[in-house]
Amino acid sequence: MSTFDNPFDPNRRLHAGGCSCGRHLSEAEHQAAQLRIQSAIESEQKRYEGVVASAVMRAMFPQDAARRAFLKSVGAATAVAAVSQFFPLKTATEAFAQGGPLEKKDLKVGFIPITCATPIIMAAPMGFYAKNGLNVEVIKTAGWAVIRDKTLNKEYDAAHMLSPMPLAITMGAGSNPIPYTMPAVENINGQAITLSIKHKDKRDPKSWKGFKFAVPFDYSMHNYLLRYYLAEHGLDPDTDVQIRAVPPPEMVANLRADNIDGYLGPDPMNQRAVYDGVGFIHILTKDIWEGHPCCAFAASKEFVTTMPNTYGALLKSIIEATAFAHKAENRKEIANAIAPANYLNQPPIVLEQILTGTFADGLGNIVNQPNRVDFDPFPWQSFAVWIMTQMKRWGQIKGDIDYAGIAAQVYLATDAIRLMKEAGLTPPTATTKSFSVMGKNFDPAKPEDYLASFKIRKAS
């Protein structure tokens, strides 16, 4: 039975007139979608073939001039045929795609039902896990604390986490210190500040004194970006407003019940508030920090070191699914795929507005922001350094911090570089970079100077 073949899904068509999976208007439309999926997988296979063939040719011709002369003399097709006689290119490609023997094939990976989880979810129905020899059960989970506890208790082999969580777990902030890793970012951008519709005339943050806000978790980009945004507008987030943690699936209900005035939340909660007519999107977080990390793929250091081949296959699947999700032409297909109840349980139109970036803002406007959410797996270690400055700014960690050392230990950029190359992708050549947040430049080499530059902070 297909992953999506659920007869209790209200969006599925069981009768003639639709397609066999129930998600398309006709069998022709279904076939076209399947061809796009197959094309994506075949494209990945071509990349593997290219990587293996390139390695073989480099070994046979250490001098590139000799390789070019050989190709000019016999032609590319003859060269491939000649090499294949002596080296099993097809077999080598299959072995390369599979990696070494897997220590464990049946895995459980937890996720929160938000659009940031798209690569982890999509890797199952798209076949990326299966292609890498894994049988992965992706498990919908209620909240971030539950995700953390189930992974620490080894009920999950790996999990969808917020980018700050592996840092917090490693440093023992909010839990016992356990070495944790974040080998891939799930998505960049993809969040927003949403306010109750009753506040549509209060667009100046200076008028928000006394507001009650929600964020998904204390150790989240949502918390740090909301605090940053408020402080840049002169509000102390610890004394001028209230901020409390609310699981994402409960955010819209709390807004509707008037328990909170707004939230900096993940999608689809921002767009769902607009869809339900209870809120409006004040600002996308991409307009606070363009390209900021949000969610991540995380696993314990124990899992990474004791099951290196399984870990490698899992990470490769995630990276390949992230590359698929990055392409704008795949976004509508993804919106339909992750909409059912076993994943996000949302109307497809809500997810389509988020993933395509053409959306209603709740104030009567149709906005076009193609980069509202994007998918880029590279775990820049400078992201980790910035997160730690904000943890220290708001009193979650104290004392001298080995920013660069912890970033390198947790954000496994080297692994990402290696596996991105193996998948035929082009990784960055560095592991850190500078960037700006609300126009203020961040130099990852000077985190304490950056921290000292803020007037509003917990320690003051």
Salt bridges, closest charged atoms under 4 A:
ASP5 OD1 - ARG12 NH2 2.36
GLU44 OE2 - ARG47 NH2 2.55
GLU49 OE1 - LYS46 NZ 3.90
ASP64 OD1 - ARG67 NE 2.64
ASP64 OD2 - ARG68 NH1 2.64
ASP149 OD1 - ARG148 NE 3.26
GLU155 OE1 - LYS150 NZ 2.96
ASP157 OD1 - LYS104 NZ 2.64
ASP238 OD1 - ARG227 NH2 3.01
ASP238 OD2 - LYS458 NZ 3.70
ASP240 OD1 - LYS209 NZ 3.79
ASP258 OD1 - LYS198 NZ 2.77
ASP261 OD1 - HIS199 NE2 2.78
ASP267 OD2 - ARG372 NH2 2.91
ASP276 OD2 - ARG256 NH2 2.73
ASP276 OD1 - ARG272 NE 2.95
ASP287 OD1 - LYS286 NZ 3.57
GLU290 OE1 - LYS286 NZ 3.20
GLU302 OE2 - LYS154 NZ 3.01
GLU320 OE1 - LYS131 NZ 3.39
GLU333 OE1 - ARG36 NH2 3.09
GLU352 OE2 - LYS332 NZ 3.91
ASP374 OD1 - HIS326 ND1 2.84
ASP374 OD1 - ARG331 NH2 3.30
GLU422 OE1 - LYS316 NZ 3.40
GLU422 OE2 - ARG418 NH1 3.63
GLU448 OE2 - LYS392 NZ 2.86
